[in-house]
């Protein structure tokens, strides 16, 4: 993403104003859209995350999180991009033929809640469908600084698969409960 400067807050004094607050951040890692989210911008975040995760590129996915991002994924707690990238590398080594769909559940301010399903194949040849909910919190540059995910797995037959690769262009279908 392009660089730039975004105003934030730091104390500054000048003669006409006793205490003016200015803050400067490097926006090199900025990931629009930025909070606060409306429905359109929340959907852009959800579909962008879905596309990134379907790439199965740990470095690309980890780049959407703040340097000090905190995660809970099931019973695993992570902090920072390096831990996130290592986690995703191991995840996609285990979860073969991974395909994911996300659905916007709610949004307010700098937070988004999603529900999702993904399917994957394990090394023993068993297909799985994983159902989950995520709560996301973003910083002012659009990077996710917190992710909490609760996930349940159900063994399925290959004939029960319904996710085949990334979402097709123009597909705005939701995901079923089961």
Number of C-alpha atoms within 10 A of each C-alpha: 9 8 10 12 12 14 13 11 12 10 9 12 11 8 6 7 9 8 11 12 12 12 12 12 14 12 17 12 18 23 20 14 18 19 20 16 19 15 12 9 16 26 21 16 20 20 18 14 17 20 18 19 21 19 16 19 14 21 16 13 20 23 19 21 24 21 17 15 22 21 21 16 15 12 8 9 12 17 16 16 21 15 17 22 18 14 16 18 15 11 14 16 12 14 16 16 17 24 24 22 23 23 20 19 16 14 20 14 13 18 18 23 20 19 22 22 22 20 26 23 19 14 10 6 11 12 23 21 24 17 17 17 17 19 18 17 21 24 19 20 19 22 22 25 20 19 19 16 19 14 15 11 13 10 14 16 11 14 7 11 14 11 17 13 14 16 18 8 6 6 7 10 9 12 12 8 8 6
